[in-house]
Amino acid sequence: MVFTASQKHLTMLLNIVTDNQLITSQIVKIILMIILVVGVVSNLFRLTRKMLPQKMIIHTLIFISLSSILIFVYQQYYIDAALLQDSVYVSGTTVGYCDVFAEGQGIEFEYRIEGRVFLNCNTFHPFAQSSIVVPGGKYQVRVAKNNPARGRMDFSKKTE
């Protein structure tokens, strides 16, 4: 049985695996979430005022857009927090190439946890594509224990 991450093309924008990369990513996400919360609250406040219907529509659309982005960023923050706080490394195998949203070509890989097979996709940056064995390359995959479907392959850690 193969399980895939439901949003693998949207969520795996970068190959962030190490603790330093995850911490930096978390800081950036916190700053972005603060900015988004300010925008959401500001537009919510403006919606409570009396204004022209055209402005009401504009502020409603801005409110909905910012709220949607905030939810997406928070989900990514939660995934990275789980990888940072409670993760394990398992062996994974490259399968082929895939498309990564906004990044172009990535590498598809599979890994097993407790008898289940997961299929995921990572960018290979900052590594050269020619330095990664595809298909059949064996590398470590960092997996959050509470969310095993969102593993990230660490191309700097080869396995045998």
N, C-alpha and C positions, 0 to 999 in steps of 0.2 A: 504494500500500500504506500503510495507517495503522497505526501502532504506538501502543499506549496503555500507560501505567504500570500495572503489575499491582495496585498498592495505592494508586492515585491518591486514593481517597476517604479513606484512612487517613493518608496521609503529608502531604498538603497542608493542614495545619491552619491555618497562618498564611501570609500573603503576605510572607515574609521574603526580601528581595532585596539590600539594600545591605550593604556591608562591615560597618558598625557593627551592623546588625541581626543579621547572621550571627555576628559575634564574640560579641555578647551571648547569642545563642541557644546557641552552643557552650559558653560558661561555665555557663549554666544546665544544659545537658545533662551536663557534666562533674560538677557538684555532684550532680545526680540519680543519675548512674551510681555515684558514690562511695557514696551512701546505699544504693542497691540492692545493690552489692557487699557492703557491711557486712551487710545483711539476708540475702543469700544465704549468705555464709560463716557467719554466726551460726546460721542454721537448719541448715546442713550439719553444723556442730559439734554441735548439739543432736540431730541424727539419729544420730550415732555413740554417744550415751549410751543406757543402758537406761532405758526409760520405758514407760508404759502404752500399749497399742495405739491408744487414742483420741488421745493426745497425739502419737504417731508419725504418725498420719494427718493431723492438723492441721499439724504441722511439714512434712510432705511436701507438702501442698497449698500452704502458704506458700512453700516452697522453689521449687516449680514455677511458681507465680504470679510471684514476684519474678524468677526466671530468665527467664521469657517477657517480662516488661516490660523487663528489662535488655537483652535481645536487640533488642527493638523500638527502644529509646532509642539503642542503639549504631548501628543501621542509620541512624537519622535523623542522628546525629552524623557518620557517614561521608559521607552525602549532602551535608550542609551544609559539611563540610570540603572536599569536592571543589568545591563551588560557590565557596567562599572562596579556594581555592588555585589552581585551574586552570579558569577559566570564560571563556566568550565570550558576547557578546550577539548575538542574531540577531533578525530581524524576525518578529513573530507577529501573528496575526489572531484577534480574538474571534469565536467561533462561536455561542455561546448561553449559557444558564444551566445550572448543574449543582448537585448537592448535595455539600457538603463535610462530612465526618464531624465532628460536634460543633460546627460553625460555621454550619450552615444553608446558605443559597444562596451559590453561588460563580459564577465565570465560566469557561466552557470556552473553550479557545483551541487553535489549531494553529500549528505552526512547522515549518520544513524545515531539515534538516541533511544535507548530502551526498546529496541526492536522496530522502531518506526523510522522510515526514511523521509528526510526532508530535502526539498529542492529549493535552491535560492540563487540569487544573482548579485554579484558585486562588480563595482568598477575595479580595475587593476591599477589605477593611479595611486601612488607615484611610481609604480614599477613599470618597466618596459614590457609591452605585450610579448615580445619575443623571449623574455626571460621566464615566462610562465608556461609550464607544460599543459597543453590542452589538446585532446582530452587525456584523461588518465593521470594527471598530476596529483600528487598527494601532499596536502597542506593541512595545517591546523585550522579549525573553525572555532571561533569564540561564540559561545551560546549562553544566553541567560537561562538559568534553571527554570524560571517561571514563564518563559516565552521561547521555547526551543525552535519555533518556526522562523525566527528572525536571526539566524546565525550569520556571522561575517567571517569570511575566509581571510586568514592572515598569510599573505603571499611571502612574507619573510620567514615563515616557520614551515619548512618542509618536513614531511614524515616519510617513513619507509613503509 
